[in-house]
Amino acid sequence: MLNLVKKIVELKVEDCIVKTLQVQDVYDGYISGLNDPEVNQYLAGVARVIQTDSSVSTFVLRSFEASHEMFFGIWKEGDEKHCGTIRLHGIDPYHRTAHIGVCLFDKRAWGRGLATKSIRTVTDWGLNRLGLRWLEAGVYEENSASSKLFERSGYEKKYTISGKYLLKGKPSNVIVYAACSEL
């Protein structure tokens, strides 16, 4: 069941590799991607502050050291630098639940199915290797691309939270998608 001993986890995916992100994986393209308004428009915490080498490295290190999350980079097959990230966070060992989020910060990777394949792989790993029973993604209602992404990845729409979070300063509905193991 839930074993989050920090080690380097590498998951093979068709056309890419998903592996634990480390501080040495932070590079200028990652930082500039996070600062791109088209990339970060639905990443409220990222978009509120200009990202720097220091802020991104600190986040990666804290994520690596945290007992309640796993932070992965997504590498296209054959590439030296990652093009995106996928994160399991808020891992609750008692309830065996977690939140999942994905970001392809390199726009050249968009539309290639890498996010879908990565979500499916990390979801399978979380449910079957970590022993989680519920993985949840919250998606702003305006973010139809992410809604389609999670649906393609096997997640089901569970409910909508009206006006809980702000998007561009205005209340926005959030759709909650989940993938569950057999309960």
Biotite code that builds the C-alpha atoms (Angstrom):
import biotite.structure as struc

atoms = struc.array([
    struc.Atom([0.000, 0.000, 0.000], chain_id="A", res_id=1, res_name="MET", atom_name="CA", element="C"),
    struc.Atom([1.071, 3.659, 0.194], chain_id="A", res_id=2, res_name="LEU", atom_name="CA", element="C"),
    struc.Atom([4.839, 3.815, 0.124], chain_id="A", res_id=3, res_name="ASN", atom_name="CA", element="C"),
    struc.Atom([6.247, 7.245, -0.661], chain_id="A", res_id=4, res_name="LEU", atom_name="CA", element="C"),
    struc.Atom([9.852, 6.612, 0.180], chain_id="A", res_id=5, res_name="VAL", atom_name="CA", element="C"),
    struc.Atom([11.577, 9.247, -1.925], chain_id="A", res_id=6, res_name="LYS", atom_name="CA", element="C"),
    struc.Atom([13.401, 7.568, -4.701], chain_id="A", res_id=7, res_name="LYS", atom_name="CA", element="C"),
    struc.Atom([13.723, 8.276, -8.353], chain_id="A", res_id=8, res_name="ILE", atom_name="CA", element="C"),
    struc.Atom([10.705, 6.816, -10.103], chain_id="A", res_id=9, res_name="VAL", atom_name="CA", element="C"),
    struc.Atom([10.844, 6.407, -13.868], chain_id="A", res_id=10, res_name="GLU", atom_name="CA", element="C"),
    struc.Atom([7.761, 5.360, -15.810], chain_id="A", res_id=11, res_name="LEU", atom_name="CA", element="C"),
    struc.Atom([8.004, 4.438, -19.485], chain_id="A", res_id=12, res_name="LYS", atom_name="CA", element="C"),
    struc.Atom([5.245, 5.849, -21.626], chain_id="A", res_id=13, res_name="VAL", atom_name="CA", element="C"),
    struc.Atom([4.762, 5.549, -25.361], chain_id="A", res_id=14, res_name="GLU", atom_name="CA", element="C"),
    struc.Atom([6.806, 8.385, -26.950], chain_id="A", res_id=15, res_name="ASP", atom_name="CA", element="C"),
    struc.Atom([8.006, 9.767, -23.616], chain_id="A", res_id=16, res_name="CYS", atom_name="CA", element="C"),
    struc.Atom([9.400, 9.115, -20.164], chain_id="A", res_id=17, res_name="ILE", atom_name="CA", element="C"),
    struc.Atom([7.881, 10.342, -16.915], chain_id="A", res_id=18, res_name="VAL", atom_name="CA", element="C"),
    struc.Atom([10.331, 10.506, -14.038], chain_id="A", res_id=19, res_name="LYS", atom_name="CA", element="C"),
    struc.Atom([10.818, 12.215, -10.712], chain_id="A", res_id=20, res_name="THR", atom_name="CA", element="C"),
    struc.Atom([11.751, 15.856, -11.242], chain_id="A", res_id=21, res_name="LEU", atom_name="CA", element="C"),
    struc.Atom([14.872, 17.108, -9.469], chain_id="A", res_id=22, res_name="GLN", atom_name="CA", element="C"),
    struc.Atom([16.453, 20.524, -9.019], chain_id="A", res_id=23, res_name="VAL", atom_name="CA", element="C"),
    struc.Atom([19.081, 19.796, -11.688], chain_id="A", res_id=24, res_name="GLN", atom_name="CA", element="C"),
    struc.Atom([16.192, 19.446, -14.176], chain_id="A", res_id=25, res_name="ASP", atom_name="CA", element="C"),
    struc.Atom([15.282, 23.142, -13.854], chain_id="A", res_id=26, res_name="VAL", atom_name="CA", element="C"),
    struc.Atom([16.357, 25.070, -16.973], chain_id="A", res_id=27, res_name="TYR", atom_name="CA", element="C"),
    struc.Atom([15.604, 28.376, -18.707], chain_id="A", res_id=28, res_name="ASP", atom_name="CA", element="C"),
    struc.Atom([12.990, 26.871, -21.058], chain_id="A", res_id=29, res_name="GLY", atom_name="CA", element="C"),
    struc.Atom([11.042, 25.498, -18.091], chain_id="A", res_id=30, res_name="TYR", atom_name="CA", element="C"),
    struc.Atom([11.070, 28.857, -16.326], chain_id="A", res_id=31, res_name="ILE", atom_name="CA", element="C"),
    struc.Atom([10.126, 30.868, -19.429], chain_id="A", res_id=32, res_name="SER", atom_name="CA", element="C"),
    struc.Atom([7.352, 28.369, -20.215], chain_id="A", res_id=33, res_name="GLY", atom_name="CA", element="C"),
    struc.Atom([5.879, 28.860, -16.744], chain_id="A", res_id=34, res_name="LEU", atom_name="CA", element="C"),
    struc.Atom([5.967, 32.630, -17.313], chain_id="A", res_id=35, res_name="ASN", atom_name="CA", element="C"),
    struc.Atom([4.142, 32.377, -20.663], chain_id="A", res_id=36, res_name="ASP", atom_name="CA", element="C"),
    struc.Atom([0.560, 33.719, -20.200], chain_id="A", res_id=37, res_name="PRO", atom_name="CA", element="C"),
    struc.Atom([-0.821, 31.144, -22.645], chain_id="A", res_id=38, res_name="GLU", atom_name="CA", element="C"),
    struc.Atom([0.744, 28.327, -20.610], chain_id="A", res_id=39, res_name="VAL", atom_name="CA", element="C"),
    struc.Atom([-0.034, 29.640, -17.114], chain_id="A", res_id=40, res_name="ASN", atom_name="CA", element="C"),
    struc.Atom([-3.509, 31.093, -17.661], chain_id="A", res_id=41, res_name="GLN", atom_name="CA", element="C"),
    struc.Atom([-5.104, 28.319, -15.564], chain_id="A", res_id=42, res_name="TYR", atom_name="CA", element="C"),
    struc.Atom([-2.201, 27.924, -13.114], chain_id="A", res_id=43, res_name="LEU", atom_name="CA", element="C"),
    struc.Atom([-3.299, 30.487, -10.531], chain_id="A", res_id=44, res_name="ALA", atom_name="CA", element="C"),
    struc.Atom([-0.310, 30.098, -8.203], chain_id="A", res_id=45, res_name="GLY", atom_name="CA", element="C"),
    struc.Atom([2.211, 30.184, -11.033], chain_id="A", res_id=46, res_name="VAL", atom_name="CA", element="C"),
    struc.Atom([0.657, 33.113, -12.885], chain_id="A", res_id=47, res_name="ALA", atom_name="CA", element="C"),
    struc.Atom([0.477, 35.398, -9.836], chain_id="A", res_id=48, res_name="ARG", atom_name="CA", element="C"),
    struc.Atom([4.257, 35.813, -9.579], chain_id="A", res_id=49, res_name="VAL", atom_name="CA", element="C"),
    struc.Atom([7.087, 35.961, -12.100], chain_id="A", res_id=50, res_name="ILE", atom_name="CA", element="C"),
    struc.Atom([8.862, 32.623, -11.916], chain_id="A", res_id=51, res_name="GLN", atom_name="CA", element="C"),
    struc.Atom([12.649, 32.624, -11.490], chain_id="A", res_id=52, res_name="THR", atom_name="CA", element="C"),
    struc.Atom([15.368, 29.994, -11.304], chain_id="A", res_id=53, res_name="ASP", atom_name="CA", element="C"),
    struc.Atom([15.265, 30.358, -7.530], chain_id="A", res_id=54, res_name="SER", atom_name="CA", element="C"),
    struc.Atom([11.474, 30.098, -7.140], chain_id="A", res_id=55, res_name="SER", atom_name="CA", element="C"),
    struc.Atom([11.170, 27.124, -9.498], chain_id="A", res_id=56, res_name="VAL", atom_name="CA", element="C"),
    struc.Atom([14.171, 25.317, -7.977], chain_id="A", res_id=57, res_name="SER", atom_name="CA", element="C"),
    struc.Atom([12.731, 25.851, -4.488], chain_id="A", res_id=58, res_name="THR", atom_name="CA", element="C"),
    struc.Atom([9.355, 24.452, -5.583], chain_id="A", res_id=59, res_name="PHE", atom_name="CA", element="C"),
    struc.Atom([10.980, 21.398, -7.195], chain_id="A", res_id=60, res_name="VAL", atom_name="CA", element="C"),
    struc.Atom([13.109, 20.746, -4.099], chain_id="A", res_id=61, res_name="LEU", atom_name="CA", element="C"),
    struc.Atom([10.159, 21.138, -1.701], chain_id="A", res_id=62, res_name="ARG", atom_name="CA", element="C"),
    struc.Atom([8.079, 18.823, -3.866], chain_id="A", res_id=63, res_name="SER", atom_name="CA", element="C"),
    struc.Atom([10.876, 16.246, -3.913], chain_id="A", res_id=64, res_name="PHE", atom_name="CA", element="C"),
    struc.Atom([11.220, 16.392, -0.124], chain_id="A", res_id=65, res_name="GLU", atom_name="CA", element="C"),
    struc.Atom([7.475, 16.437, 0.655], chain_id="A", res_id=66, res_name="ALA", atom_name="CA", element="C"),
    struc.Atom([6.046, 13.220, 2.022], chain_id="A", res_id=67, res_name="SER", atom_name="CA", element="C"),
    struc.Atom([2.621, 13.948, 0.536], chain_id="A", res_id=68, res_name="HIS", atom_name="CA", element="C"),
    struc.Atom([3.459, 14.417, -3.135], chain_id="A", res_id=69, res_name="GLU", atom_name="CA", element="C"),
    struc.Atom([5.272, 13.106, -6.194], chain_id="A", res_id=70, res_name="MET", atom_name="CA", element="C"),
    struc.Atom([6.407, 15.575, -8.843], chain_id="A", res_id=71, res_name="PHE", atom_name="CA", element="C"),
    struc.Atom([7.372, 14.213, -12.241], chain_id="A", res_id=72, res_name="PHE", atom_name="CA", element="C"),
    struc.Atom([8.878, 15.683, -15.381], chain_id="A", res_id=73, res_name="GLY", atom_name="CA", element="C"),
    struc.Atom([7.710, 14.606, -18.833], chain_id="A", res_id=74, res_name="ILE", atom_name="CA", element="C"),
    struc.Atom([10.489, 13.993, -21.347], chain_id="A", res_id=75, res_name="TRP", atom_name="CA", element="C"),
    struc.Atom([9.738, 13.396, -25.019], chain_id="A", res_id=76, res_name="LYS", atom_name="CA", element="C"),
    struc.Atom([11.616, 10.303, -26.102], chain_id="A", res_id=77, res_name="GLU", atom_name="CA", element="C"),
    struc.Atom([15.189, 11.232, -27.003], chain_id="A", res_id=78, res_name="GLY", atom_name="CA", element="C"),
    struc.Atom([15.086, 14.740, -25.478], chain_id="A", res_id=79, res_name="ASP", atom_name="CA", element="C"),
    struc.Atom([17.520, 15.876, -22.785], chain_id="A", res_id=80, res_name="GLU", atom_name="CA", element="C"),
    struc.Atom([15.147, 18.488, -21.334], chain_id="A", res_id=81, res_name="LYS", atom_name="CA", element="C"),
    struc.Atom([11.642, 17.886, -20.053], chain_id="A", res_id=82, res_name="HIS", atom_name="CA", element="C"),
    struc.Atom([8.673, 19.538, -21.786], chain_id="A", res_id=83, res_name="CYS", atom_name="CA", element="C"),
    struc.Atom([6.139, 19.304, -18.969], chain_id="A", res_id=84, res_name="GLY", atom_name="CA", element="C"),
    struc.Atom([5.322, 18.223, -15.461], chain_id="A", res_id=85, res_name="THR", atom_name="CA", element="C"),
    struc.Atom([2.750, 16.054, -13.756], chain_id="A", res_id=86, res_name="ILE", atom_name="CA", element="C"),
    struc.Atom([2.165, 16.095, -10.036], chain_id="A", res_id=87, res_name="ARG", atom_name="CA", element="C"),
    struc.Atom([0.360, 13.980, -7.464], chain_id="A", res_id=88, res_name="LEU", atom_name="CA", element="C"),
    struc.Atom([-0.135, 16.131, -4.383], chain_id="A", res_id=89, res_name="HIS", atom_name="CA", element="C"),
    struc.Atom([-2.213, 16.244, -1.248], chain_id="A", res_id=90, res_name="GLY", atom_name="CA", element="C"),
    struc.Atom([-1.670, 12.502, -0.954], chain_id="A", res_id=91, res_name="ILE", atom_name="CA", element="C"),
    struc.Atom([-3.699, 11.277, 2.001], chain_id="A", res_id=92, res_name="ASP", atom_name="CA", element="C"),
    struc.Atom([-2.450, 7.882, 3.232], chain_id="A", res_id=93, res_name="PRO", atom_name="CA", element="C"),
    struc.Atom([-5.528, 7.210, 5.375], chain_id="A", res_id=94, res_name="TYR", atom_name="CA", element="C"),
    struc.Atom([-8.157, 7.894, 2.718], chain_id="A", res_id=95, res_name="HIS", atom_name="CA", element="C"),
    struc.Atom([-5.734, 6.854, -0.061], chain_id="A", res_id=96, res_name="ARG", atom_name="CA", element="C"),
    struc.Atom([-6.605, 9.870, -2.175], chain_id="A", res_id=97, res_name="THR", atom_name="CA", element="C"),
    struc.Atom([-4.614, 12.496, -4.067], chain_id="A", res_id=98, res_name="ALA", atom_name="CA", element="C"),
    struc.Atom([-4.910, 15.404, -6.483], chain_id="A", res_id=99, res_name="HIS", atom_name="CA", element="C"),
    struc.Atom([-3.325, 15.343, -9.924], chain_id="A", res_id=100, res_name="ILE", atom_name="CA", element="C"),
    struc.Atom([-2.261, 18.180, -12.183], chain_id="A", res_id=101, res_name="GLY", atom_name="CA", element="C"),
    struc.Atom([-0.350, 18.425, -15.449], chain_id="A", res_id=102, res_name="VAL", atom_name="CA", element="C"),
    struc.Atom([1.388, 21.225, -17.351], chain_id="A", res_id=103, res_name="CYS", atom_name="CA", element="C"),
    struc.Atom([3.060, 21.086, -20.744], chain_id="A", res_id=104, res_name="LEU", atom_name="CA", element="C"),
    struc.Atom([5.076, 24.296, -20.610], chain_id="A", res_id=105, res_name="PHE", atom_name="CA", element="C"),
    struc.Atom([6.808, 23.669, -23.958], chain_id="A", res_id=106, res_name="ASP", atom_name="CA", element="C"),
    struc.Atom([4.168, 24.502, -26.560], chain_id="A", res_id=107, res_name="LYS", atom_name="CA", element="C"),
    struc.Atom([5.996, 22.375, -29.162], chain_id="A", res_id=108, res_name="ARG", atom_name="CA", element="C"),
    struc.Atom([4.749, 19.363, -27.158], chain_id="A", res_id=109, res_name="ALA", atom_name="CA", element="C"),
    struc.Atom([1.089, 20.383, -27.382], chain_id="A", res_id=110, res_name="TRP", atom_name="CA", element="C"),
    struc.Atom([-1.260, 18.251, -29.459], chain_id="A", res_id=111, res_name="GLY", atom_name="CA", element="C"),
    struc.Atom([0.969, 15.156, -29.478], chain_id="A", res_id=112, res_name="ARG", atom_name="CA", element="C"),
    struc.Atom([-0.902, 13.142, -26.853], chain_id="A", res_id=113, res_name="GLY", atom_name="CA", element="C"),
    struc.Atom([1.958, 13.340, -24.334], chain_id="A", res_id=114, res_name="LEU", atom_name="CA", element="C"),
    struc.Atom([-0.233, 14.768, -21.551], chain_id="A", res_id=115, res_name="ALA", atom_name="CA", element="C"),
    struc.Atom([-2.918, 12.107, -22.061], chain_id="A", res_id=116, res_name="THR", atom_name="CA", element="C"),
    struc.Atom([-0.369, 9.273, -22.049], chain_id="A", res_id=117, res_name="LYS", atom_name="CA", element="C"),
    struc.Atom([1.397, 10.735, -19.007], chain_id="A", res_id=118, res_name="SER", atom_name="CA", element="C"),
    struc.Atom([-1.833, 11.149, -17.035], chain_id="A", res_id=119, res_name="ILE", atom_name="CA", element="C"),
    struc.Atom([-2.879, 7.580, -17.826], chain_id="A", res_id=120, res_name="ARG", atom_name="CA", element="C"),
    struc.Atom([0.519, 6.231, -16.777], chain_id="A", res_id=121, res_name="THR", atom_name="CA", element="C"),
    struc.Atom([0.799, 8.232, -13.543], chain_id="A", res_id=122, res_name="VAL", atom_name="CA", element="C"),
    struc.Atom([-2.836, 7.416, -12.704], chain_id="A", res_id=123, res_name="THR", atom_name="CA", element="C"),
    struc.Atom([-2.183, 3.706, -13.180], chain_id="A", res_id=124, res_name="ASP", atom_name="CA", element="C"),
    struc.Atom([0.986, 3.987, -11.062], chain_id="A", res_id=125, res_name="TRP", atom_name="CA", element="C"),
    struc.Atom([-0.850, 5.904, -8.320], chain_id="A", res_id=126, res_name="GLY", atom_name="CA", element="C"),
    struc.Atom([-3.787, 3.517, -8.175], chain_id="A", res_id=127, res_name="LEU", atom_name="CA", element="C"),
    struc.Atom([-1.938, 0.235, -8.638], chain_id="A", res_id=128, res_name="ASN", atom_name="CA", element="C"),
    struc.Atom([1.571, 0.817, -7.255], chain_id="A", res_id=129, res_name="ARG", atom_name="CA", element="C"),
    struc.Atom([0.914, 3.397, -4.523], chain_id="A", res_id=130, res_name="LEU", atom_name="CA", element="C"),
    struc.Atom([-2.417, 1.864, -3.569], chain_id="A", res_id=131, res_name="GLY", atom_name="CA", element="C"),
    struc.Atom([-4.416, 5.057, -3.955], chain_id="A", res_id=132, res_name="LEU", atom_name="CA", element="C"),
    struc.Atom([-8.118, 4.596, -4.553], chain_id="A", res_id=133, res_name="ARG", atom_name="CA", element="C"),
    struc.Atom([-9.142, 8.076, -5.736], chain_id="A", res_id=134, res_name="TRP", atom_name="CA", element="C"),
    struc.Atom([-7.257, 10.596, -7.895], chain_id="A", res_id=135, res_name="LEU", atom_name="CA", element="C"),
    struc.Atom([-8.902, 13.962, -8.436], chain_id="A", res_id=136, res_name="GLU", atom_name="CA", element="C"),
    struc.Atom([-8.332, 16.850, -10.865], chain_id="A", res_id=137, res_name="ALA", atom_name="CA", element="C"),
    struc.Atom([-9.980, 20.234, -10.543], chain_id="A", res_id=138, res_name="GLY", atom_name="CA", element="C"),
    struc.Atom([-10.461, 22.047, -13.850], chain_id="A", res_id=139, res_name="VAL", atom_name="CA", element="C"),
    struc.Atom([-11.706, 25.595, -14.368], chain_id="A", res_id=140, res_name="TYR", atom_name="CA", element="C"),
    struc.Atom([-14.926, 25.382, -16.373], chain_id="A", res_id=141, res_name="GLU", atom_name="CA", element="C"),
    struc.Atom([-13.415, 27.747, -18.969], chain_id="A", res_id=142, res_name="GLU", atom_name="CA", element="C"),
    struc.Atom([-10.523, 25.344, -19.568], chain_id="A", res_id=143, res_name="ASN", atom_name="CA", element="C"),
    struc.Atom([-12.225, 23.027, -22.057], chain_id="A", res_id=144, res_name="SER", atom_name="CA", element="C"),
    struc.Atom([-8.871, 21.649, -23.261], chain_id="A", res_id=145, res_name="ALA", atom_name="CA", element="C"),
    struc.Atom([-8.093, 20.260, -19.789], chain_id="A", res_id=146, res_name="SER", atom_name="CA", element="C"),
    struc.Atom([-11.626, 18.889, -19.416], chain_id="A", res_id=147, res_name="SER", atom_name="CA", element="C"),
    struc.Atom([-11.195, 16.972, -22.680], chain_id="A", res_id=148, res_name="LYS", atom_name="CA", element="C"),
    struc.Atom([-7.702, 15.887, -21.615], chain_id="A", res_id=149, res_name="LEU", atom_name="CA", element="C"),
    struc.Atom([-8.871, 14.314, -18.357], chain_id="A", res_id=150, res_name="PHE", atom_name="CA", element="C"),
    struc.Atom([-11.879, 12.699, -20.049], chain_id="A", res_id=151, res_name="GLU", atom_name="CA", element="C"),
    struc.Atom([-9.557, 11.182, -22.713], chain_id="A", res_id=152, res_name="ARG", atom_name="CA", element="C"),
    struc.Atom([-7.345, 9.981, -19.869], chain_id="A", res_id=153, res_name="SER", atom_name="CA", element="C"),
    struc.Atom([-10.194, 7.967, -18.331], chain_id="A", res_id=154, res_name="GLY", atom_name="CA", element="C"),
    struc.Atom([-11.352, 10.421, -15.669], chain_id="A", res_id=155, res_name="TYR", atom_name="CA", element="C"),
    struc.Atom([-15.057, 10.886, -14.988], chain_id="A", res_id=156, res_name="GLU", atom_name="CA", element="C"),
    struc.Atom([-16.764, 14.160, -14.211], chain_id="A", res_id=157, res_name="LYS", atom_name="CA", element="C"),
    struc.Atom([-17.918, 13.838, -10.603], chain_id="A", res_id=158, res_name="LYS", atom_name="CA", element="C"),
    struc.Atom([-19.288, 17.272, -9.687], chain_id="A", res_id=159, res_name="TYR", atom_name="CA", element="C"),
    struc.Atom([-18.991, 21.018, -10.207], chain_id="A", res_id=160, res_name="THR", atom_name="CA", element="C"),
    struc.Atom([-18.131, 23.533, -7.512], chain_id="A", res_id=161, res_name="ILE", atom_name="CA", element="C"),
    struc.Atom([-19.814, 26.854, -8.256], chain_id="A", res_id=162, res_name="SER", atom_name="CA", element="C"),
    struc.Atom([-17.714, 29.970, -7.848], chain_id="A", res_id=163, res_name="GLY", atom_name="CA", element="C"),
    struc.Atom([-15.189, 28.549, -5.373], chain_id="A", res_id=164, res_name="LYS", atom_name="CA", element="C"),
    struc.Atom([-12.027, 29.781, -7.088], chain_id="A", res_id=165, res_name="TYR", atom_name="CA", element="C"),
    struc.Atom([-11.128, 33.003, -8.805], chain_id="A", res_id=166, res_name="LEU", atom_name="CA", element="C"),
    struc.Atom([-10.036, 33.135, -12.430], chain_id="A", res_id=167, res_name="LEU", atom_name="CA", element="C"),
    struc.Atom([-8.746, 36.511, -13.573], chain_id="A", res_id=168, res_name="LYS", atom_name="CA", element="C"),
    struc.Atom([-10.274, 38.005, -10.427], chain_id="A", res_id=169, res_name="GLY", atom_name="CA", element="C"),
    struc.Atom([-13.782, 36.618, -10.976], chain_id="A", res_id=170, res_name="LYS", atom_name="CA", element="C"),
    struc.Atom([-15.471, 33.578, -9.406], chain_id="A", res_id=171, res_name="PRO", atom_name="CA", element="C"),
    struc.Atom([-15.269, 30.554, -11.655], chain_id="A", res_id=172, res_name="SER", atom_name="CA", element="C"),
    struc.Atom([-16.876, 27.141, -11.561], chain_id="A", res_id=173, res_name="ASN", atom_name="CA", element="C"),
    struc.Atom([-14.504, 24.216, -11.126], chain_id="A", res_id=174, res_name="VAL", atom_name="CA", element="C"),
    struc.Atom([-15.262, 20.790, -12.543], chain_id="A", res_id=175, res_name="ILE", atom_name="CA", element="C"),
    struc.Atom([-13.909, 17.894, -10.507], chain_id="A", res_id=176, res_name="VAL", atom_name="CA", element="C"),
    struc.Atom([-12.814, 14.813, -12.423], chain_id="A", res_id=177, res_name="TYR", atom_name="CA", element="C"),
    struc.Atom([-11.757, 11.580, -10.746], chain_id="A", res_id=178, res_name="ALA", atom_name="CA", element="C"),
    struc.Atom([-10.217, 8.226, -11.501], chain_id="A", res_id=179, res_name="ALA", atom_name="CA", element="C"),
    struc.Atom([-10.918, 5.511, -8.954], chain_id="A", res_id=180, res_name="CYS", atom_name="CA", element="C"),
    struc.Atom([-9.750, 2.013, -8.232], chain_id="A", res_id=181, res_name="SER", atom_name="CA", element="C"),
    struc.Atom([-12.368, -0.593, -7.575], chain_id="A", res_id=182, res_name="GLU", atom_name="CA", element="C"),
    struc.Atom([-13.681, 0.411, -4.168], chain_id="A", res_id=183, res_name="LEU", atom_name="CA", element="C"),
])
